[in-house]
Amino acid sequence: MKSNIILKGALLCLIASMAWGAMFPVAESAFAFIDPFYFSVIRYVLVSIILFVLLWVKEGKKALRLEGRGLPLWFFGTMAFTVYNLLVFTGQNQLGASGVILASVMEALMPMISVLLLWIFNQNRPKPITVGCMGIALVGCFLVATKGDFQSFLLGGNALFPVLLIFAGVLGWVIYTIGGDQFSHWSPLRYSTLSCLLGTATSVIVVFFLTLFGFLDVPSISALGAIAPEMSFMVVIAGVIALLSWNAGIKILQPINGILFINFVPVTTFAISLMQGYEMTMYDIVGTLFIMLALISNNLYQRRTAKIKVPVKAHAH
């Protein structure tokens, strides 16, 4: 019986990770018709509505109260649903096919970035082995980002700014993840829903003013129709289903076990990108292997010492 429960948890985490891995190439297809800002806002308005209904049905009207914590909820929600989505997808779009790979690779880097932030802000200094794993992971990310052209990248090549956008976006999601500890007495669904509503409201305001001042164009009806399949996937599969699957899977497996499934994000992205005709470079492969090696090694060390805890909560991407 216990093995069946563990298998269920593994399957749920796998479904979520593969959905998030597919998210980046699916979004890239949509960007041929709509800009990343409007794409992200429309997506999360729909996700917010679904989460709102689910929370109301599951936990009742009282769960919709902010309990005087509106400001931190707004901040963390903005980090995730404005900073992460707008910056990551904008950077990905500017880089093209290589941005799809880089965005998914940085997704797998999140646990290591979490350790780094806790070290900086909470003085929670990791053990030397974890620091070494962080170094290996950063080298791997650098390989994927530069594709071996280190000099051009460091001297401010065209790829530098989009890479920084993606990194800033990922950093925003890590801040949101760590911020969830302040709402540990709430259910994951409640924190996800209320922060998503407030963060999406920020995105709507940003997009409204960018459109008002001529930086963005309102997408046409035909463009919205053209991206209907991609939007459906992003809202239902990579949004709501992935969220609920991951939270349920992590609850069964515990974070120290479930986090390993984040490795399936770049693996899934690689597989879909190859089918779409992307020519994988050796730097993509080696860099991703470095990150996976670092994550697995640090996880094994955690198991042995049971002293280092990496914050791993997941919410809709």
Secondary structure, DSSP 4 states (H G I P E B T S, - for coil): -HHHHHHHHHHHHHHHHHHHHHHHHHHHHHTTTS-HHHHHHHHHHHHHHHHHHHHHHHH-GGGG--TT-HHHHHHHHHIIIIIIHHHHHHHHHHHTHHHHHHHHHHHHTHHHHHHHHHHHHH--PPPHHHHHHHHHHHHHHHHHHHTT-HHHHHTT-TTHHHHHHHHHHHHHHHHHHHHGGGGTTS-HHHHHHHHHHHHHHHHHHHHHHHHHTTSS-PPPHHHHHHTHHHHHIIIIIIIIIHHHHHHHHHHHH-HHHHGGGGGHHHHHHHHHHHHTT----HHHHHHHHHHHHHHHHHHHHHHHH------------
